Amino acid sequence: MLSGFWYIALGILAMALATLITRVFPFALFSRRQVPEWLVRGARLIPGAVMLVLVFPSMPLRLSNLAPDLWIPWLSVAVTAAAHWYFRHPLFSIILGTACYMLLSALLM
């Protein structure tokens, strides 16, 4: 029977191998041929999808009430999206959206 140390060591080894395989697999698959265009286009969508997955669950969904704690996050997301669409600079748009949220939260809540 294995002790607790060996269970942890085997778990770390399994996670390291799984990480290594997922990192090496694309290089091994596309080392001798061109990466398909559909895969490149799909890879460009990943950062936006990750941001959507991180931001959307924290947004309030009751918009019928006019309380500031419900519409300030949505307005801040809209400011961030508009700034990113106009300026095409991710860091600037995130800072502007955060500043909008912090300023409106400090003034209205």
N, C-alpha and C positions, 0 to 999 in steps of 0.2 A: 504494500500500500504506500502511495506517495504522500510525503509530508506537504504542508502548506507552501513551503518554499518552492518545491518542484512544480506544484500546480501553477504558481505565479510565474515561474521561469518558463514553463511550457506555454502559458498564455501569452507572455511577452514574445516568445519565439514565433508563435502562430500569427500574432498581429504583425510582427516584423516581416514575416514571409508574405502575408497577404498584402501588405503595403508595397513591398518590393515587386511582387507580381503585377499589381495594378499600375505601378510606375513604369516597369520595363515593357509590359505588353504592347503599348502603342508604338514604342520605338522598334520593337522586334517585328511588329506587323507591317509597319510602313518604312522599314529601312531600305527596301529595294524597289519601292514603287511610290508614286505620287499620292499624296493625301487627297481623297475625294473632295470636290468643292462643297457638297452638301454637308460634309463633316466640318469643314472650316467655317461655313456659315452658321452651323449649329453651335460651334464653339464660341462664336462671337455673341451669342444670346445668353450664355451661361452667367456672366456677371449681373446682368439685369434680372435674370430669373432668381438668382441668389438674393439680391437685394429685395425683390418682391416677396420672397418667402420669409425674409427676416423682418420686413416692415409691416406687411399686411396683417399678420395676427395681432399686432399691438394696436391697431387702429380701432377706434370706437365705431360700432356699427349702427347705433341709434342716432340717426340724423334728424329725427322729427323735433327733438328738443333743441332750443336755441342756446343751451348752456355753453359757455366758452370751452369747457373741457372736452366737448364733443366736436366742435368745428375748428378749433385751433390746430389740432394735428392734421386734419385734412387740408386746411389752408397752407400749412407748412409744407406738406408733401406736394401740393400744387405749385408752390413757389419754387421748390427744389426741381421739380420736373420742368417747369417753364424756364428756369435759369439754365438747366442743363441743355434743353432744346435750343435755347438762344445762343449761349456762350460755348457750348461743347467742352466744358472744362469740369470734370467730375468733382475735384476738390473744392472749387469755387462754389458750385451749386450745393454741395453738402454743407459747407460753412454758411452759405446764405440761408438755406432752409433751417438749419439749426438756430441761427441768429433770429430768424423770424419766429420760430417756436418759443425760444427763450424770452424774447422781447414781449410777444403777445401774452405769454404765460405770466410774466412778471407784472404787466400792466393790467390785465383783465381778470386774473384769478386770485 
